Amino acid sequence: MANNEDLFKKIISHAKEYGFVFASSEIYDGLSAVYDYGQYGVELKNNIRAYWWKWMVQYNENIVGIDTAIFMHPTIWKASGHVDAFNDPMIDNKDSKKRYRADVLVEDHIAKIEDKIEKEVSKAAQRFGETFDAKLYRETNPRVVEYQNKIDDIKSRFYSKLEEGDLAAVKSLIEELGIVCPVSGSKNWTEVRQFNLMFSTQMGSVSEDANTLYLRPETAQGIFVNFLNVMKSGRMKVPFGIAQTGKAFRNEIVARQFIFRMREFEQMEMQFFVRPGEEMKWYEYWKEMRMKWHLSLGIPAAKYRFHNHDKLAHYANAAADIEFEFPIGFKELEGIHSRTDFDLNAHQQYSGKKLQYFDPETNESYVPYVVETSIGLDRMFLAILSNAFTEETLEDGSVREVLNFPPVLAPIKVAVLPLMKKDGLPEKARQVFDMLKPNFMCQYDEKDAIGRRYRRQDSIGTPYCITIDHETLENDTVTIRYRDTMKQERIAVESINGLLFQKLAANIAE
Ligand code: GAP
């Protein structure tokens, strides 16, 4: 599945209809690229955050979590390089008046050439059958080699011009490649300009002495500037990590694609401080660990891939993305970056405070190197939601809409349903509900026929439904219905808590 816009639209409308995600300020016609989470969305989001925290903080003795303020001293953003370098090159189409990121236009063009390569390879695979050697074919087939050379040439020219700040050359390349505006179809482009992505605001009551502050564009800097505090107060020994989750803000040029690219979003980041020279070992380690975290959720491995960066950010000496196959294609979900000692060194310089670690093993003081893992919570939400959304045609020809969330992430874990609204069944169901609610997010529902109630729970991804019927009153047993298989089995009321704990722990095991 390369680009499935219809599916994407269905997911967006399902998210709205069932209380997962709403456009912000919707009754005022919304605010571009800003979203609110509804009653089930907030549960899913909290569960993803908790699952991340558990793996990163609770399971690792040498990682601790913090929670730093969104407002920070403005010099921090000077030191981090964001004031000078947190820019995107933008270009406008004069006919459609639409604004684009120049790098995204070029990358989309490259993706089209890559598609051509993939088509050639899959055609050849069909032709040659089992004896086909894809690697050899990619290296030797003249047409594929020609496409690949073209890609390499575009990449090297584009990134070198961008790095040199030669924006006129970037525009010339866009023209030379014949890139057209997807809306107007024209090549009538403006000059390319740099656009800083940070939002600013004022702190202070009197406008004359008010300070310009920035809304943080990443949570990582809150970690760097607390490196010393945490190291000393926590008696941390290198290698160690500091994690945090929280809001970040970016004035994105291309802000579309639902919650994939937002102007206000949440990050889950971890900075791992290591001995200089050991950063590549830890970089590889965290790449592996983060992929393991994703796969622990039971999502097929084929939906993930690594993408190593050609162009590195100003602070990095190695960087890779974990990409996920969204309905809009494979896109970045998480970044793993080897950030060197860039940030701590810069803060040392700008603050005048020593940000060093004394290593008792080597008897040396040094500025640690940093390997970072950084994932967007909203983007992970979108990955989970789009992977879960399924339309199943049942034997009777009806279509069942179901969200196959990993149970550990499901907003509601269990629904308690009296078969009928009489004969004491609701009272018994309330007792079961009260027994379960201290442990699990539960929902009680007695309205409509049981089949409709099951479907409602399927639509919000509830993995287990407990039904109370007349037999329950006789022998204290209930039926448990499983969302994915729709199978039901009879279990004792006293065993429900234990069974659910066991099933929900499945993803947690390392
Ligand atoms: N501290 C490093 C850093 O911020 P990044 O690659 O710019 O690196 C990390 O961002 C992650 O944050 C991305 O992989 C993505 O999941 C998420 N992210 C970045 N910009 C976003 C946006 N505008 N909307 C939603 N998520 C975003």
Residues whose N, C-alpha, C, O or C-beta is under 5 A from the ligand:
A	BS01	GAP	P217 E218 A220 R250 E252 I259 F260 R261 M262 R263 F265 E332 L333 E334 G335 S374 I375 G376 R379
